[in-house]
Amino acid sequence: MNDVLPAHTPLESIEAVDKGLGEAGYIASRQISTAIFLAHHLQKPILVEGPAGVGKTELAKSVATWMKLPLIRMQCYEGLDESKALYEWKYGKQLLYTQILKDKINSVIGEADNLAVALNKLHDFGDVFFSHQFLEPRPLLRALEQPGGAVLLIDEIDKSDQEFEAFLLEILSDYQVTIPELGTIGATVPPIVLLTSNSTRDLGDALKRRCLHLHIGFPDEKLEARIIASRVPGIDGRLLKQLVSFVQQLRALDLKKVPSVSETIDWARVMVLLHASVLEVDLVRDTLNVLLKFEADVEAASKQIAGLTHKARQDAGVPA
Amino acid sequence: MSGFVAGVPSSSEPLRRFFQVARGAGLRVSAAEGIDAARAVDVVGFEDRTLLKDTLGLILAKTPEEKELYDEAFELYFKRDEFAGGGAADDDEDHADGGMPQRGAQAAGDGMGGSGGQSLGSLLEGDDRAALAAEMEKAAREAGVENIRYFTQKNLYARRILDRMGLRGLERDMEAMRQTGAPENIGRAQVLEGKVEQLRDAVRDFVERSLLLYAKGETEKFREELLKSTRLSNVERRDLDRMRILVRQMAKKLAARYAKTRRRRLRGQLDTRRTLRRNMGWGGIPFITVWKQKRIEKPRVMVLCDVSGSVAAMSGFLLMFLYALNEALSDIRSYAFAGSLIEVSEILEKEPVEQAISKIMSTIGYGSSNYGNSFADFEDGWMQFVNNKTTVIILGDGRGNRTDPRTDVVGRLSQRCKRIIWLNPEYRSAWGTGDSDMYRYAPFCNLVTVCNTLRHLERVITDVLEDAA
């Protein structure tokens, strides 16, 4: 199965994946790199689970940038069905063409003696109106048809209905879809498929079985610092250390929604904009709503800001 | 079980055993996943252990909980592999302080010329730990130690392993040595006896570790199954924690299934808009019809729990279950009664169920129950909140200590609400005996059922969620 890989594949080793993703601006943990490496070599989709904002969607984007493949994204939602996910007929075009071609039809079947002959003649045209040129490909079909392969991101699969999950199985295991009017369409180059889920509901076993299961949690202090440094280039090293230490402490608190990596990045950007170089209690208090998204959380955390800031400054070696 | 890896390269033997370990730990490793794992290992190889761990984890463990189980199983299994190597390292120092005239003993052993037991005898006398460990592993494999499931099988497997290592032959030889009466032979037999004893310990230890390795999940599962069908009033204190976890698991499963708004098709009502759209491909000629759908509402539940004496344990579990289900219910109000009735929703919402329940119990519980009085309290205070969407669950044994049962209140309640479900922890044969008014209440209830184990509870609650429309 491995001999149909695209020629330009840079996926010869896990280190290469690590480096490539890094160049695309995504600092991957070892597990993430292994998953991408295996997904490619085993030709299996990856199911990425984890809390919101740890970079599940970003991973797909970075893989696409790095491998210079088009990213095709399908956002799932309740009620998503195959006409929006797979294909639809361009019925407007069909109607228009039948109107335009009305006169031609007369010339084709005009000389027919009876109905049977006319019908036969029409048959010769086959399913001209249900051919590829009247097909409107939706994300899934588009991903399969990309000549050089693609990165297909099926975002928030847990938001879709269970029926839709079952519908995905054919694509995920064989990289092909069946369109009744046209037959089975297989992928020219199997796309790299990433599915993301926030675990709002348990996914079916059949789906899970077909995927590699990657769980991305919150990164540890070192990794998070590297991520921030790569995303917010202008940031001062000491400030970075304080930010990360503060956020890591915040995550240990009992909050409704703990800040994610994306929130840390936002916060770091805010700090850079405000030309801050040291974490000050007042500054933290004023910008806390960047990190915390619930009023109750802000309240709970603001009581402890002083302590957390102090600890963060100590960790970074800033004199009090 | 060994058939499925056909066509997979030779690396599969240790993998196959690891799958068995993983299954023992409670992971579901299907045949297809086994093949995928073998293919993945072909790509990454066995050399780098963290890489191997990451790789297999991606394929075998599908939830955060499974990841934890997997990590544990992986460490346990591959640590065990190293044990054999570690034994060899210890070997040298043992030689040093062993204090045994080894060379001589070995030579004598060779001279014995016995069968079967001889090799074991010389191994023991030679004190060659690495070889012994290897021999033990081999014998264990032949004895099929990976099939061990229950701790009662420990002796059985230990015996089998010892037999396969040739202990019987050795014992016969030792007996023969003693028979000769020569002092040097008797001495040798004695030394050997000590060694055999050590071997027994080692084997027993080994079997114990195997049990842990292969059967941990299995034994847990067995206990859990048992607990699910134990009468809740009989659950022992030490099992309570496990019961709580079980309840939470069951509730989580149900909540996952019913937490989303569901829809039911209304046959006979065409959804014109969606039908047209669906059939655009055929120029709007409706080959495929789409029917209107109706939302299935989440159930509104009112629970009336008897918290007196014998029913108390059951009430605790019912409340625990319902509050764990919170997200699958649109509204839940709970009332506790013994002699009289109070609303306890607030206590239950504020505090974790376990604490709330003990608080409730201490407020009104453990008295003798008066059903009539309690129902009258309910009518006075809360009947007005009951509407035709409310499911009323009453949990109690219906024994009102010969007070007026006030079936008229229950009658009015049954007219207002959608349905009444009465759960009775007593067996059917006890209903209506003594002061039980169960059969007087029964006509007003949509469902009266025995409910005294977790399994009953799960079934009833599934019913409630299922028929919510």
Interface residues (C-beta under 8 A of the other chain):
Chain A: I14 R30 Q31 T34 A35 F37 L38 H41 L42 K44 E49 E78 S83 E88 W89 Y91 Q94 L95 F130 E181 R201 D202 D205 K208 R209 L212 H213 L214 H215
Chain B: R28 S30 A32 E33 D36 R39 A40 V43 V44 T50 L51 D54 T55 G57 L58 I59 A61 K62 T63 P64 K67 A256 A259 K260 R277 R278 M280 G281 G283
